[in-house]
Each structure stands twice: as structure tokens, then as C-alpha cells.
Amino acid sequence: MFIRKLRIERGWPQETLAELSGLSVRTIQRIERGRPASLETLGALAAVFETDIATLTREMEMYSKADMTEVEREALEYVRDIKGFYSHLAVYVVAVIMMAVANLFIHPNYPWFLWPALGWGLGVLSHGVSVFEVFSLFGVEWEKRQVEKRLQRNRT
């Protein structure tokens, strides 16, 4: 997350940082989400931000250990889940529209695009139900019971 802060302070999009550092955009995204970086990656980022690896590492550790409560972590995870769902929904809508247009030109008498749209739509629906917790078969209580079972089994 510290890398994200440095990048934003300079007004760079992830693509610019990736280009300047010689890293992929995907690597930048992973690091900004708190994933560990290799020494080589840290070296490339330190060079771009004009600092040394030790300082960069120390700052990253300090920033990641910031006083984030469990509630804040859960809220952040929930927001990321919602973002993932909306991304999934957007891709679904665009793909279904493209399939419908292709269907119109290729075989206008038979709406074949409805079959993949229905199947994928069920997946999107399932994703939404899971994210927004409309109902939960495997909720917090279920998790607690399973943990207790596991602990009891390991004690004997």
C-alpha cells in the first residue's frame, strides 16, 4: 500500500510506474495490495522512487502494520469483494451484448446467445448472493462450529 501512496503522490497511473520500473502492471497491482515483493522488484521500485531498498522496505513494513482494526480489515475486504462482483457483472453485460449482436448477424432465427447468457448469469447471480450475503448457508455460526469440531478432533 505504501507503493500506491508514493505512486499517487507523483500522479502516476500504475502503467507509468510499471513502465518506469520495468515491472508488469500486474506486479505493481499485487504489491499495492500488500503482497510481498522480491528483492529484484524492490530494487527496481527503489530506483524509480530514488531511495534505497532498506528504506523502501522499512516504510512498506511500517505502512502495512498501521493501526488497522479487524473491523477496518473486514470492511476493506468487503469493498474488494463488491468491486470484484461489479467487475464480473460488467464483463458479463458486455459479453452478452456482444454475443447478442453476433447472434443477430450470424443466425438471427435462433437466439443461441441466451444459453451461455443464462449459464453465466447464474454464476453472476451466485457471486452477487455470496458478496451481498442475501442468505448464507455457510455463515459465521457455521464457521465457528466447524472450527470447534476441528479443534476437538485435534485434541484427542
Secondary structure, DSSP 8 states (H G I E B T S, - for coil): -HHHHHHHHTT--HHHHHHHHT--HHHHHHHHTT----HHHHHHHHHHTTS-HHHHHHHHHHHHTS---HHHHHHHHHHHHHHHHHHHHHHHHHHHHHHHHHHHHH-TTS-TTHHHHHHHHHHHHHHHHHHHTSS-TT-HHHHHHHHHHHHHHHH-
